[in-house]
Amino acid sequence: MNTIARISKPADITARLLALVESSLDDDKAEDIVVIDLHGKSTISDYMVVATGRSRRHVRTIAEHLRERVKADGIHTPSPEGVPRCDWVLIDAGDVVVHVFRPEVRTFYNLEKMWSQALTGPELSPDAARAGGLTA
């Protein structure tokens, strides 16, 4: 009998993890929560969640609580990245990657725009399409 290796978690576990992340962010009053579906578009994760904290202390609290809740749910999570400064904290929970920003840092990096362009791809102008080139 062959052994089957599972590379990603079953969809129901990922859905539960995403719901836990959204609930934790909402409980801690994170603002402007955006969920980006990466299914079939990236190998890094199934979902990216972007949220804003009002201050460095708020960002730190959101990140710490999220890490604790994910770990309590039985999902091992590495230490959040970016905690010393708390301008931008990344929590990699495997199938769900969470970015928590201070407002001005989120505006500067604008991950939602970058990923929405990456997911839809650049648009072709009619002239560029005929010439085989892409427009910016």
C-alpha positions as CSV (number, residue, x, y, z in Angstrom):
1,M,0.0,0.0,0.0
2,N,1.3,3.4,-0.9
3,T,1.6,6.3,1.6
4,I,0.0,9.5,0.5
5,A,1.7,12.7,1.6
6,R,-0.5,15.7,2.2
7,I,1.2,18.9,1.3
8,S,-1.6,21.3,2.5
9,K,-4.2,21.1,5.2
10,P,-7.7,20.0,4.3
11,A,-10.0,22.8,3.3
12,D,-12.1,22.6,6.5
13,I,-9.1,23.1,8.7
14,T,-8.0,26.1,6.6
15,A,-11.5,27.5,6.8
16,R,-11.5,27.1,10.6
17,L,-8.1,28.8,10.8
18,L,-9.3,31.7,8.7
19,A,-12.4,32.1,10.8
20,L,-10.2,32.0,14.0
21,V,-7.9,34.7,12.5
22,E,-10.9,36.9,11.5
23,S,-12.5,36.5,14.9
24,S,-9.3,37.3,16.8
25,L,-8.6,40.4,14.8
26,D,-12.2,41.6,15.3
27,D,-12.1,40.8,19.0
28,D,-9.0,43.0,19.3
29,K,-10.5,45.8,17.4
30,A,-8.2,45.6,14.4
31,E,-9.3,47.9,11.6
32,D,-9.8,47.6,7.9
33,I,-9.5,43.8,7.8
34,V,-9.0,42.5,4.3
35,V,-8.9,38.8,3.3
36,I,-7.1,38.0,0.0
37,D,-7.8,34.6,-1.5
38,L,-4.5,33.2,-2.8
39,H,-5.9,29.7,-3.9
40,G,-4.2,28.7,-7.1
41,K,-2.4,32.0,-7.3
42,S,0.5,31.5,-4.9
43,T,2.3,28.7,-3.2
44,I,3.1,30.7,0.0
45,S,-0.4,30.4,1.5
46,D,-4.1,30.0,0.8
47,Y,-5.1,33.3,2.3
48,M,-3.4,36.6,3.2
49,V,-5.1,38.7,5.8
50,V,-4.2,42.4,6.2
51,A,-5.3,44.5,9.1
52,T,-4.5,47.8,10.9
53,G,-3.7,48.6,14.5
54,R,-4.0,52.2,15.7
55,S,-0.6,52.3,17.4
56,R,2.5,50.2,18.0
57,R,1.1,48.9,21.3
58,H,-2.2,48.0,19.5
59,V,-0.3,46.2,16.7
60,R,1.7,44.2,19.3
61,T,-1.4,43.2,21.3
62,I,-3.3,42.1,18.1
63,A,-0.3,40.0,17.1
64,E,0.3,38.5,20.5
65,H,-3.4,37.6,21.0
66,L,-3.6,36.1,17.5
67,R,-0.5,34.0,18.1
68,E,-1.9,32.7,21.4
69,R,-5.3,31.9,20.0
70,V,-3.9,30.1,16.9
71,K,-1.5,28.1,19.2
72,A,-4.3,27.2,21.6
73,D,-6.3,25.9,18.7
74,G,-3.5,23.3,18.1
75,I,-1.7,25.0,15.2
76,H,1.9,25.6,15.8
77,T,2.8,29.2,14.9
78,P,6.3,30.6,14.8
79,S,7.0,33.8,16.7
80,P,5.6,36.9,14.9
81,E,8.1,38.8,12.8
82,G,8.5,42.5,13.3
83,V,7.5,42.6,17.0
84,P,10.4,44.8,18.3
85,R,9.2,47.8,16.3
86,C,5.6,46.8,15.7
87,D,5.2,49.0,12.6
88,W,4.4,45.8,10.6
89,V,4.0,42.4,12.2
90,L,3.7,39.2,10.2
91,I,2.2,36.1,11.7
92,D,2.7,33.0,9.5
93,A,0.0,30.4,10.4
94,G,0.7,28.3,7.4
95,D,-2.3,28.4,5.2
96,V,-3.2,31.9,6.5
97,V,-0.5,34.6,6.6
98,V,-1.5,37.7,8.6
99,H,0.0,41.2,8.3
100,V,-0.8,43.8,11.0
101,F,0.3,47.3,10.2
102,R,0.2,50.8,11.8
103,P,-1.9,53.0,9.5
104,E,0.8,55.0,7.8
105,V,3.0,51.8,7.2
106,R,0.0,50.0,5.6
107,T,-0.6,53.0,3.3
108,F,3.1,53.1,2.3
109,Y,3.4,49.3,1.5
110,N,-0.2,48.9,0.1
111,L,-0.1,45.1,0.0
112,E,-3.7,44.9,-1.1
113,K,-2.9,46.8,-4.3
114,M,0.3,44.9,-5.0
115,W,-1.4,41.5,-4.5
116,S,-4.6,42.5,-6.4
117,Q,-2.4,43.4,-9.4
118,A,-0.3,40.2,-9.0
119,L,-3.5,38.1,-8.9
120,T,-5.2,39.7,-11.9
121,G,-2.0,40.4,-13.9
122,P,-1.1,43.4,-15.9
123,E,-3.6,44.6,-18.5
124,L,-2.8,44.7,-22.1
125,S,-3.5,47.7,-24.2
126,P,-4.7,46.9,-27.7
127,D,-1.5,48.2,-29.2
128,A,0.7,46.3,-26.8
129,A,-1.3,43.1,-27.3
130,R,-0.7,43.3,-31.0
131,A,3.0,44.0,-30.4
132,G,3.2,41.2,-27.8
133,G,4.2,43.6,-25.0
134,L,2.7,44.6,-21.7
135,T,1.7,48.0,-20.4
136,A,2.5,49.2,-16.9
